[in-house]
Amino acid sequence: MSQAKIKTLTFAAVHFSVAFAVTFLLTGSWVLGGLIAMIEPAVNTLAYFFHEKAWEAFGRRAPGAGA
């Protein structure tokens, strides 16, 4: 598995936990906490994966990449 995919999965786990905790603390609702924790981080995780890929592509084209 690529490093970008591993980073994406660990980021997702942290993000799900934070989203649930914040929503639960603000609303007191386990249901709302669970819904928000599933929807928002899932979308954000996909965005993060493509952000990583864009940075990888940018690094391959930039002069002096890796410096």
C-alpha positions as CSV (number, residue, x, y, z in Angstrom):
1,M,0.0,0.0,0.0
2,S,1.4,3.4,-0.9
3,Q,2.4,5.9,1.7
4,A,-0.4,8.3,0.5
5,K,-3.0,5.6,1.1
6,I,-1.7,4.8,4.6
7,K,-1.6,8.5,5.5
8,T,-5.1,8.9,4.2
9,L,-6.4,6.0,6.4
10,T,-4.7,7.2,9.5
11,F,-5.9,10.8,8.8
12,A,-9.5,9.4,8.4
13,A,-9.4,7.6,11.8
14,V,-8.3,10.8,13.6
15,H,-10.7,12.9,11.7
16,F,-13.7,10.6,12.4
17,S,-12.9,10.7,16.1
18,V,-12.5,14.5,16.2
19,A,-15.7,15.1,14.2
20,F,-17.7,12.7,16.5
21,A,-16.3,14.2,19.7
22,V,-16.9,17.8,18.7
23,T,-20.4,17.2,17.4
24,F,-21.3,15.2,20.5
25,L,-20.0,17.8,22.8
26,L,-21.9,20.6,21.0
27,T,-25.2,18.7,20.6
28,G,-25.2,15.9,23.2
29,S,-26.6,13.7,20.5
30,W,-24.9,10.3,19.7
31,V,-27.0,10.0,16.5
32,L,-26.0,13.5,15.2
33,G,-22.4,12.9,16.3
34,G,-22.3,9.6,14.4
35,L,-23.9,11.1,11.2
36,I,-21.6,14.1,11.1
37,A,-18.6,11.9,12.0
38,M,-19.4,9.7,8.9
39,I,-20.3,12.3,6.4
40,E,-17.9,15.2,6.9
41,P,-14.6,13.3,7.4
42,A,-15.4,10.9,4.5
43,V,-15.7,13.8,2.1
44,N,-12.7,15.5,3.7
45,T,-10.6,12.3,3.5
46,L,-11.2,12.0,-0.2
47,A,-10.2,15.6,-0.7
48,Y,-7.0,15.0,1.3
49,F,-6.1,12.0,-0.8
50,F,-6.4,14.0,-4.0
51,H,-4.5,16.9,-2.4
52,E,-1.6,14.4,-1.6
53,K,-1.7,13.2,-5.2
54,A,-1.6,16.8,-6.5
55,W,1.4,17.5,-4.4
56,E,3.2,14.3,-5.6
57,A,2.5,15.4,-9.2
58,F,3.7,18.9,-8.5
59,G,6.9,17.6,-6.9
60,R,7.7,15.5,-10.0
61,R,7.5,18.6,-12.2
62,A,9.1,21.2,-10.0
63,P,12.8,21.9,-10.6
64,G,14.9,20.8,-7.7
65,A,12.2,18.5,-6.4
66,G,13.0,16.7,-3.2
67,A,15.3,19.5,-1.9
